[in-house]
Amino acid sequence: MIDAIIISDTGNDTFSASSPLRLQLSGKIALIQSVKNYLNNNGRIVTPVKGENEKNWHCAPKLNGIRLFSYLHARGFNIELIDSYYQERDHFIKMLNDNPKAIIISTTFISNKDDLRELAENIRSVAPDVFIIAGGPFVLSSYLLLQRSNDKDYDVISPKDDFLFLSNDNNPDIDLYIIDKYGEQILSEALDSIKEGNQVNHLPNTAQWNGKEYVFSDQKELSPPDIGVEWNNIPEKFFKLSVINMQASTGCPFNCEFCNFVKGRKYNFVKPLDQLVKELKTISDRGVKYVRFVDDNFRLGRNDLNEVCKRFIDEGLDLKWMSFIRASTLDETDFDLLKRSGCVETQVGIESADKEILKKMNKHADPDMYFRAISNLLDVGINCSSCFFVGFPGETEETFKRTIDFIESIPKDSQEGIFYWSIYPFLVLPLSPTYESKKKAKYNLKGYMDKWEHNTMNSGQAYQHIKNAFLKIKNASPIYSGDNLDMLMELPLSRRKEFMKVRHDLSKRFLKDPFDKSLVLSSFAKIFKE
């Protein structure tokens, strides 16, 4: 009998506005494995696609579910794990034959109430009586918004249909909400009570719907759990893709104006280097080739990156890895050492290449530092992917043009690394500093989420700027995180760069002109010729 099934994610897509503009073939994003299949089958995709959903950054199993699995397994619970519910629904239904006591929904990748309600309804359609528990960032953010209801100047009306607890309408059919960034201990206690047939209303930091309103228990501060994972206990199926998400730290000490992540010193933790190395050795022994560190900033941006790289080399870790790394950290980095440690890609959150916009964002950075860091990465053959967005208050067509020019100026033919980018629209996010009434008044910012306007731009203009940028940029590739990394590396560098260029050129062409299958075949055939 199963004690609980964990659901890590529903499988919904990104907020990026440039990603939907990428090239598609037969309804599939033109990842390298899909392109090769399309060529081999004379202009159509024939399943199965060799190399699909493996050995790429996008397909790595979600760490939120793996961490919960590890935590609960260590406490003696019999747990099953679903990484992406809608893709694995048939497998989920088979698991129900083992009569799980509870379904646990992590809301790390859920951003609105409708998605959570639809997920709960789908679960209820096949397991009407199972006890459903939800916790994680979305639940906590909803509660923090509820706390702001007493502030008459804070807008909790606009988000009332998107977040929990703000309205009594259209509530997800959830039996228990756990309200804490670190709710693992409460989750464990809840499962113990459910197994014994007892009520759970005695637990702190929880909420339940009584048919008329939400009832909240007392809130108490909990100690953060160890962010380590007992990888030897994780089921074998999660290693077959050869790529794993891992954390070297949690939290972020920086306070960007647009960010709505729940922050605070108590949420920041750096995993001891000995523990990190031990975990890396374990997953390497289990067949993993690629590691994606999901830190907001690798090891909280500490200035010990050279030391970490030396340790990776000394330990003989045969792994390729990538992570968000703050540009200021890279300023003090030995880039040759970084490459020899196995780093094949870094993500650098740039957001804007206009100095004044960066100041307004409270980024504590400047375009020259970004350019220097990225150029050094590409010079030694480390790829770099960066996210930008358009429309932050004060943004104009001129300031965004500086961002486009920056993207175009970075890659050089002589560099071994490849630069990737994605562009997002500015979002008016509850709980972000920009959402505060004084900041809104300062910029004459009106609206909510992706529908807004301020003194210098509106959301419609921002989306048009993104499309124009996509069409204009020639010298760098949009992010295709689903590319099979082994297949990419099999191409000589010159052909790899040509593949990126041809793919982007075709995507731009077909935004304006009808799709031309013969052009696609002839263009890619030159790259993959023997």
Steps between C-alpha positions, in 0.01 A plus 500: 500500500623850412495767768503787253561603140693823444422715193787730411354689205203522266709563188394857414726722290718804561399868511762582236350696210784416262481122549170455307664670199760225461501268200259207506489190282182291485380665820824430688760756604794465260741344746804332348355152550174602330686663211704185437183288511329743260792472257517121522128473423492748211306779666296336773550397861478126559484385860683389700750783456851382582650713778173663599441582869846398610839663550368854496453767767124514453422134566679470835261369768372782722698534819205604717344155473832321538576692821159418646542135401842486667376670817194278543677179398760564770216513752369160405216590265426299186496772233450516123595799287339649189722758328246642250138411571333537160782318319496217756129485574460138384782395732340702781171312453684167527655617827151550640459122504732504804248715692716801592397675819576845359596697191760772558505794255808720500417846365855601406396511133135603547431872467122538512194358671339375179790266427486361853122460489513321163772268629297418812188438287696267274628306799149482650365361172701182558545511879196680646568416865878533525639759744671780305770718656645808330798704609791697365572849365158571345316409819736712709476796260121480515509514879741795499264684265213428737706660778519817292119522485508730804703753303239715325757627248612153394317348203366156596193538277678443169661172609197360686409255220859392440615433856364288784322628812405842356160385377252231598414428137636220281715348772713197413378178661799472733472347847803662661727792414843525660605863534873519535803521276637203692196287575661155478471439875130584502446285192660205679279552804192529278578168330545333839158626610332393175653151522364465853155625398527820705408859419765749389346822630743505794797572276650851491555699180206345318167599349183304427172586329202429728235547232453871570844646559865418544606414854864576580697340782758683706816599319838411646851539364652176381866417457602448137573135417823372355485559123700185437358202313567133569552423131554129561134477605358677192336257252709393203261648241606853596859432393429350158487844336866558601423850634413605856403825671691573821535779754822639640310771690153637564380856510629824356648793695418754228187714475418570136196723463314267263547178701215348704696210654448468875832603649675552830824411668340196665431354154865520384714189535817374331551126483839402648748425223577151637130414487464643150794295371362185663164547326668567165700179532185305580307618196805448280516140618135467400568600139439874500704703248345846536416701814294816506536696822169675565638755747371855451871589512756220521587461869335839568763678290777432751851585385626144525422383147867434421529288814189302405631442148835378633320257728291364212820444300694345790214258568505386136130574447417395146193720470393788279308768685325834470359755742383856551814691597492867588711716269677665795614154613640431154706818522738317737489162326777298335310409182737227391454342842123535467505316170730224626261443794235383251301821459354502149243780539417786734178692532538870568188699587563828320142631456612825331809650341400858579682650799206706623254213476743278693516764774121516517495120527747515792727256315834639626650423161591671177517394133880518490529243778250274321685531172835424664370193684320350202786565261742325735267201520465471124873546446578179692215304341233523772154570362293777656121541507344825619149620571384852422168674538340807358261747660633569848381847607716755322554271200476667160565388147845659531594320824388165360698566183810501721407150615462380140831659403662334802375155396625556146841622615596204715582195284818500290583245231831423672333399829438133580199562723147572376275775632126435544223741604133516594285811540210528744242774544501695824233367736328692779550230761334505843756497783770656284639839610358659184150390608510725808262798475777760537695347212190486284431865570859592422479348152127552444492121466153357445383149427578148612722215384538517118252786438647832612605851409728764650647835405720370219351174368208258512484121481382494139803702395727272703377189318549672165854595601571134579380386159699775329811399697454136403490602134795738528754296695729310265815434692374283787254216551183485709513246783401146395550325835361173366785439254663163557843599630679192371369561149609863513849409618537245219491787251828683436490850646461670162200282409352542848505877455361468149217281632404770752511769232299306242234405756456861609501633144228252402288582804513870409419432135193294582362768730456708186474247216322165452680191625725346231584136566750473215691802633517347847628169363764656278618744766551239771632233262813708442576493871444129561670373186749221567 
